[in-house]
Amino acid sequence: MPSVYRTTHGRAVIADWCVKQLDAWTVPHTRSLLPTSAGHTHLTAAGVPGGPVSVLVVPGTNFNAATSLPLATALANHWPVHVADLPGQPGLSAPDRPRRDHTDWYAAWLSEVCTHLSGPLVMVGHSLGGAIALACDSPHIAGRVLIAPAGLAA
């Protein structure tokens, strides 16, 4: 599988920037790595614990938890929120991209993430994340919100 990064140094620069943004975020939060079939997935969690639903933000192309902090902050004021960095996109998850059938590959990955978080979950999919949220058939999904969805048609 091809990597999203051209060089090891480039990957380190992006990872360093992401960590600095998350470390500076004033909202109490945790970060963890989840093993998945697509490689490790970086999860950022914040918000009011124990709500009737949790929100799972699925960022789009070239986005991640560190670039989604304003959205995560707004959501965390009301619900438990998780932001999953997509494998194969800049961020803190695995760097490898699928060669083809990326929607099915990402849908299977997202189903694994949902199983880890259990449910019920409301997906907030941005851009490519919207297409991934629609393609995922996890029984833990209670609803979907799409923001500027991309990848729905050629």
One Martini backbone bead per residue (centre of mass of N, CA, C, O) as a GRO file, in nm:
protein
  154
    1MET     BB    1   0.098   0.034   0.020
    2PRO     BB    2   0.062   0.358   0.007
    3SER     BB    3   0.180   0.651   0.127
    4VAL     BB    4   0.107   0.976   0.227
    5TYR     BB    5   0.413   0.989   0.249
    6ARG     BB    6   0.732   1.073   0.113
    7THR     BB    7   0.862   1.099   0.407
    8THR     BB    8   0.975   1.063   0.722
    9HIS     BB    9   0.995   1.362   0.785
   10GLY     BB   10   0.708   1.442   0.700
   11ARG     BB   11   0.569   1.267   0.910
   12ALA     BB   12   0.698   1.402   1.161
   13VAL     BB   13   0.589   1.686   1.117
   14ILE     BB   14   0.289   1.618   1.131
   15ALA     BB   15   0.287   1.476   1.406
   16ASP     BB   16   0.396   1.714   1.568
   17TRP     BB   17   0.169   1.910   1.505
   18CYS     BB   18  -0.064   1.742   1.618
   19VAL     BB   19   0.037   1.714   1.908
   20LYS     BB   20   0.049   2.018   1.970
   21GLN     BB   21  -0.251   2.075   1.926
   22LEU     BB   22  -0.359   1.871   2.137
   23ASP     BB   23  -0.194   1.976   2.383
   24ALA     BB   24  -0.334   2.278   2.354
   25TRP     BB   25  -0.599   2.176   2.421
   26THR     BB   26  -0.844   2.279   2.664
   27VAL     BB   27  -0.988   2.023   2.640
   28PRO     BB   28  -1.064   1.754   2.788
   29HIS     BB   29  -0.857   1.462   2.704
   30THR     BB   30  -0.797   1.173   2.500
   31ARG     BB   31  -0.550   0.931   2.382
   32SER     BB   32  -0.543   0.668   2.127
   33LEU     BB   33  -0.463   0.332   2.016
   34LEU     BB   34  -0.606   0.136   1.754
   35PRO     BB   35  -0.630  -0.175   1.645
   36THR     BB   36  -0.634  -0.254   1.292
   37SER     BB   37  -0.650  -0.366   0.964
   38ALA     BB   38  -0.532  -0.057   0.884
   39GLY     BB   39  -0.406  -0.014   1.143
   40HIS     BB   40  -0.346   0.233   1.333
   41THR     BB   41  -0.574   0.427   1.545
   42HIS     BB   42  -0.646   0.753   1.616
   43LEU     BB   43  -0.793   0.868   1.927
   44THR     BB   44  -1.017   1.125   2.027
   45ALA     BB   45  -1.141   1.222   2.355
   46ALA     BB   46  -1.449   1.389   2.466
   47GLY     BB   47  -1.663   1.509   2.704
   48VAL     BB   48  -1.963   1.403   2.808
   49PRO     BB   49  -2.027   1.155   3.004
   50GLY     BB   50  -2.294   0.923   2.961
   51GLY     BB   51  -2.456   0.941   2.724
   52PRO     BB   52  -2.693   0.815   2.503
   53VAL     BB   53  -2.473   0.927   2.304
   54SER     BB   54  -2.222   0.920   2.063
   55VAL     BB   55  -1.963   1.085   1.887
   56LEU     BB   56  -1.834   1.032   1.548
   57VAL     BB   57  -1.564   1.159   1.388
   58VAL     BB   58  -1.515   1.178   1.022
   59PRO     BB   59  -1.277   1.273   0.849
   60GLY     BB   60  -1.126   1.395   0.578
   61THR     BB   61  -0.936   1.495   0.352
   62ASN     BB   62  -0.660   1.618   0.525
   63PHE     BB   63  -0.786   1.530   0.800
   64ASN     BB   64  -0.820   1.562   1.167
   65ALA     BB   65  -0.822   1.617   1.493
   66ALA     BB   66  -0.636   1.876   1.486
   67THR     BB   67  -0.834   2.010   1.254
   68SER     BB   68  -1.116   1.948   1.449
   69LEU     BB   69  -1.147   2.121   1.717
   70PRO     BB   70  -1.396   2.304   1.685
   71LEU     BB   71  -1.597   2.072   1.652
   72ALA     BB   72  -1.522   1.909   1.906
   73THR     BB   73  -1.590   2.132   2.106
   74ALA     BB   74  -1.891   2.166   2.043
   75LEU     BB   75  -1.969   1.868   2.099
   76ALA     BB   76  -1.838   1.837   2.394
   77ASN     BB   77  -2.064   2.020   2.535
   78HIS     BB   78  -2.291   1.757   2.496
   79TRP     BB   79  -2.095   1.508   2.420
   80PRO     BB   80  -1.952   1.236   2.349
   81VAL     BB   81  -1.630   1.244   2.175
   82HIS     BB   82  -1.490   1.119   1.865
   83VAL     BB   83  -1.174   1.114   1.687
   84ALA     BB   84  -1.077   0.973   1.373
   85ASP     BB   85  -0.801   0.896   1.220
   86LEU     BB   86  -0.730   0.834   0.906
   87PRO     BB   87  -0.610   0.612   0.727
   88GLY     BB   88  -0.406   0.761   0.478
   89GLN     BB   89  -0.387   1.026   0.642
   90PRO     BB   90  -0.313   1.296   0.785
   91GLY     BB   91  -0.159   1.207   1.103
   92LEU     BB   92  -0.181   0.939   1.369
   93SER     BB   93  -0.217   0.724   1.173
   94ALA     BB   94  -0.183   0.517   0.948
   95PRO     BB   95  -0.023   0.575   0.622
   96ASP     BB   96  -0.184   0.372   0.461
   97ARG     BB   97  -0.324   0.320   0.146
   98PRO     BB   98  -0.547   0.229  -0.064
   99ARG     BB   99  -0.559   0.121  -0.394
  100ARG     BB  100  -0.864   0.017  -0.378
  101ASP     BB  101  -1.170   0.031  -0.267
  102HIS     BB  102  -1.187   0.259  -0.038
  103THR     BB  103  -1.473   0.248   0.077
  104ASP     BB  104  -1.469  -0.045   0.182
  105TRP     BB  105  -1.214  -0.019   0.354
  106TYR     BB  106  -1.321   0.212   0.538
  107ALA     BB  107  -1.582   0.071   0.635
  108ALA     BB  108  -1.439  -0.160   0.783
  109TRP     BB  109  -1.277   0.017   0.970
  110LEU     BB  110  -1.519   0.168   1.104
  111SER     BB  111  -1.648  -0.083   1.225
  112GLU     BB  112  -1.416  -0.138   1.422
  113VAL     BB  113  -1.440   0.126   1.577
  114CYS     BB  114  -1.734   0.087   1.670
  115THR     BB  115  -1.681  -0.169   1.836
  116HIS     BB  116  -1.492  -0.033   2.038
  117LEU     BB  117  -1.714   0.193   2.127
  118SER     BB  118  -1.980   0.131   2.063
  119GLY     BB  119  -2.310   0.217   2.171
  120PRO     BB  120  -2.450   0.470   2.046
  121LEU     BB  121  -2.386   0.630   1.722
  122VAL     BB  122  -2.295   0.943   1.585
  123MET     BB  123  -2.220   1.042   1.273
  124VAL     BB  124  -1.956   1.270   1.157
  125GLY     BB  125  -1.916   1.349   0.818
  126HIS     BB  126  -1.635   1.472   0.639
  127SER     BB  127  -1.643   1.442   0.334
  128LEU     BB  128  -1.509   1.148   0.303
  129GLY     BB  129  -1.644   1.075   0.578
  130GLY     BB  130  -1.931   1.061   0.460
  131ALA     BB  131  -1.892   0.813   0.279
  132ILE     BB  132  -1.800   0.625   0.504
  133ALA     BB  133  -2.052   0.648   0.686
  134LEU     BB  134  -2.248   0.533   0.467
  135ALA     BB  135  -2.089   0.252   0.418
  136CYS     BB  136  -2.138   0.186   0.703
  137ASP     BB  137  -2.294  -0.115   0.889
  138SER     BB  138  -2.309  -0.065   1.178
  139PRO     BB  139  -2.507  -0.133   1.466
  140HIS     BB  140  -2.401   0.136   1.630
  141ILE     BB  141  -2.561   0.315   1.441
  142ALA     BB  142  -2.798   0.593   1.493
  143GLY     BB  143  -2.652   0.814   1.303
  144ARG     BB  144  -2.621   1.078   1.041
  145VAL     BB  145  -2.378   1.338   0.956
  146LEU     BB  146  -2.325   1.556   0.677
  147ILE     BB  147  -2.025   1.732   0.565
  148ALA     BB  148  -1.945   1.791   0.273
  149PRO     BB  149  -1.976   1.552   0.084
  150ALA     BB  150  -1.757   1.303  -0.050
  151GLY     BB  151  -1.750   1.033  -0.282
  152LEU     BB  152  -2.050   0.965  -0.401
  153ALA     BB  153  -1.930   1.050  -0.683
  154ALA     BB  154  -1.744   1.071  -0.979
   0.00000   0.00000   0.00000
